[in-house]
Structure formats: C-alpha cells, structure tokens
Amino acid sequence: MTSGVLIADPQTCRTEQGDRKILDVAVGVLLEADGRFLLTSRPPGKVYAGYWEFPGGKLEAGESVEQALRRELHEELGIDIESAHRWKTELVDYPHAMVRLHFCKVVNWSGTLQMCEGQSYSWEHLPVSVLPVLPGTVPVLEWLADERSHSGATHSIAAHAYQ
C-alpha cells in the first residue's frame, strides 16, 4: 500500500531531472511489547548523517524485502529477526534519490543490539524525543499514532535543513 509520493524537501533542487530510478529499501519497525519502537541515527558519512530513522537498507539484486531486512538488521544492529510482517510502502522523493521504503513490523528477534556502523539508537514512545527525524520516518510515526489512537504531535520539528 503506497500513499503517494512524499517530497522530502520541496525547496531543494533534485540532482536528476525527469524519470528517476527508484531505490528500494527494506525498513524494520522493531516493536516491543510495551509499545516502544526502535529508532537509529544515520551514521557519519552517509546522506542525512545524524537524522533519526527506522533501521534497514537497500535491496540487493534478487533479494526479497524480508531477505534484505534480515541481512541489513544483522549487518547494522547485530540481531537476527524471526520474521518480518510487510506493513506499508511509501515513496519518498529526496533531493539525492527517489526511494521506495518497504516498512515491515518486527516483533521477534534474537541477539543484543550492537551499533555496527557507529550509529546511535533509542527506544521511543510517541511523541519521539530524538531530533531531527528523517522525512521518510514521519509517515510511520503518523501510522503508529493512528493505530494507537495517539492524538497530538508525533515528533518535534527540527530547525535543520535537509542535506
């Protein structure tokens, strides 16, 4: 289910014109029984370094969303997921790339969180306390708010310009 195209930063010119290749990304929404969910920061050296997001990464050739998510969460966080339940899809037009985010809910995993890429992590409730939040993360916070009948803000607006 895709809700349309989210324009991450309408004031920034796109690096490419016309048809843009879509980059598919598997994203894990790790949920704990008490309602908390995991956010991680983008590591130094990557686009949007320091912004908070749900963990995941690009699909490699021939990988399914679940295979990519298993690989990425093991590589990034040092955990092994039991299963991933496909949830929603969002197309995000970032200045540097057009990204199709495949969000999966994950409730069972093994291992201890290890930040293998130098990122930080935070177990959050709504509204999230970490800043800044990556634009592609905002719809997920809104979907969680709808599911949980949360009224009010889901996050604070950072005074940072997207890079």
C-alpha positions as CSV (number, residue, x, y, z in Angstrom):
1,M,0.0,0.0,0.0
2,T,1.6,3.3,-1.1
3,S,0.0,6.5,-0.1
4,G,1.6,8.7,-2.8
5,V,4.9,10.5,-3.1
6,L,6.4,12.3,-0.1
7,I,8.6,15.2,-1.2
8,A,11.3,15.3,1.5
9,D,12.5,18.9,0.9
10,P,10.5,20.9,-1.6
11,Q,12.9,23.8,-1.5
12,T,15.9,21.8,-2.7
13,C,16.5,21.1,-6.4
14,R,16.7,17.5,-7.4
15,T,20.1,16.1,-8.6
16,E,18.4,14.4,-11.6
17,Q,15.6,15.6,-13.9
18,G,12.8,13.6,-15.5
19,D,12.3,9.9,-14.7
20,R,14.4,8.9,-11.7
21,K,15.3,5.3,-10.9
22,I,13.6,4.1,-7.8
23,L,15.8,2.7,-5.0
24,D,14.0,0.0,-3.0
25,V,14.8,-0.1,0.7
26,A,13.6,-2.6,3.4
27,V,12.8,-0.9,6.7
28,G,12.3,-2.6,10.1
29,V,9.8,-1.2,12.6
30,L,11.0,-3.1,15.7
31,L,8.2,-3.2,18.3
32,E,8.5,-4.1,21.9
33,A,5.5,-5.5,24.0
34,D,5.3,-2.2,26.0
35,G,4.7,-0.2,22.8
36,R,8.2,1.2,22.4
37,F,9.8,1.2,18.9
38,L,13.4,1.4,17.8
39,L,14.9,4.4,16.0
40,T,18.5,4.7,14.9
41,S,20.6,7.6,13.8
42,R,22.1,7.7,10.3
43,P,25.8,7.1,10.7
44,P,28.5,9.6,10.0
45,G,29.5,9.8,6.3
46,K,26.0,8.9,5.0
47,V,23.5,11.3,3.5
48,Y,21.4,12.8,6.3
49,A,24.0,11.8,8.9
50,G,22.6,12.3,12.4
51,Y,18.9,12.1,11.4
52,W,16.8,9.5,13.1
53,E,15.0,6.7,11.2
54,F,13.8,3.2,11.4
55,P,16.7,0.8,10.6
56,G,17.1,-1.0,7.3
57,G,18.8,-0.7,3.9
58,K,18.8,-1.2,0.2
59,L,17.6,-4.4,-1.5
60,E,20.4,-6.2,-3.4
61,A,19.8,-7.8,-6.8
62,G,17.5,-10.8,-6.4
63,E,16.6,-10.2,-2.7
64,S,13.1,-10.1,-1.4
65,V,12.2,-7.3,1.1
66,E,12.3,-9.8,4.0
67,Q,15.7,-11.2,2.9
68,A,17.1,-7.7,2.6
69,L,15.7,-6.7,6.0
70,R,17.3,-9.8,7.7
71,R,20.7,-9.0,6.1
72,E,20.6,-5.3,6.9
73,L,19.5,-5.7,10.5
74,H,22.2,-8.3,11.1
75,E,24.8,-6.1,9.5
76,E,23.7,-2.8,11.1
77,L,22.4,-4.0,14.5
78,G,23.8,-7.4,15.1
79,I,20.4,-9.0,15.6
80,D,18.6,-11.9,13.8
81,I,14.9,-11.4,13.1
82,E,12.5,-14.3,13.2
83,S,10.0,-12.8,10.8
84,A,9.1,-9.6,9.2
85,H,5.4,-8.7,8.5
86,R,5.1,-6.4,5.5
87,W,3.1,-3.4,6.6
88,K,3.1,-0.3,4.3
89,T,5.1,1.2,1.5
90,E,6.0,4.9,1.0
91,L,7.7,6.6,-2.0
92,V,9.9,9.4,-0.9
93,D,11.5,12.0,-3.2
94,Y,14.7,13.0,-1.6
95,P,17.0,15.6,-3.3
96,H,19.6,12.8,-3.9
97,A,17.3,9.9,-4.8
98,M,13.8,8.6,-5.3
99,V,13.3,5.9,-2.5
100,R,10.6,3.3,-2.1
101,L,10.5,2.3,1.6
102,H,9.0,-1.1,2.3
103,F,8.1,-0.9,6.0
104,C,7.9,-4.2,7.9
105,K,6.8,-4.8,11.5
106,V,9.2,-6.9,13.5
107,V,8.3,-8.2,16.9
108,N,10.6,-11.2,17.4
109,W,14.4,-11.1,17.1
110,S,17.4,-12.5,18.9
111,G,20.7,-11.1,19.8
112,T,21.8,-7.9,21.6
113,L,21.7,-4.6,19.8
114,Q,25.1,-3.6,18.6
115,M,25.6,-0.4,16.6
116,C,27.9,-1.8,14.0
117,E,28.0,1.3,11.8
118,G,28.7,3.9,14.6
119,Q,25.1,5.0,14.8
120,S,23.1,5.6,18.0
121,Y,19.8,4.1,19.0
122,S,16.8,5.0,21.1
123,W,13.7,3.1,22.2
124,E,10.9,5.6,21.7
125,H,7.2,6.2,22.5
126,L,5.1,8.9,20.8
127,P,5.9,11.7,20.6
128,V,9.5,10.8,19.9
129,S,12.2,12.7,21.8
130,V,15.0,12.4,19.3
131,L,15.8,15.1,16.7
132,P,16.0,15.6,13.8
133,V,13.7,12.9,12.3
134,L,14.2,11.9,8.7
135,P,11.3,12.8,6.4
136,G,10.6,9.2,5.4
137,T,10.2,8.4,9.1
138,V,7.4,10.9,9.7
139,P,4.6,8.9,7.9
140,V,5.4,5.8,10.1
141,L,5.1,7.9,13.2
142,E,1.7,9.0,12.0
143,W,0.6,5.4,11.1
144,L,1.7,4.3,14.6
145,A,-0.3,7.2,16.1
146,D,-3.4,6.2,14.2
147,E,-3.1,2.6,15.3
148,R,-2.6,3.6,18.9
149,S,-5.2,6.4,18.9
150,H,-2.5,8.8,19.8
151,S,-3.6,12.4,19.5
152,G,-1.2,15.3,19.3
153,A,2.3,15.6,17.8
154,T,4.3,12.6,16.9
155,H,7.7,14.4,16.8
156,S,9.2,17.9,17.1
157,I,10.2,19.8,14.0
158,A,13.9,20.4,13.9
159,A,15.4,23.6,12.8
160,H,17.8,21.7,10.5
161,A,17.7,22.0,6.7
162,Y,17.9,18.6,5.0
163,Q,21.2,18.0,3.5
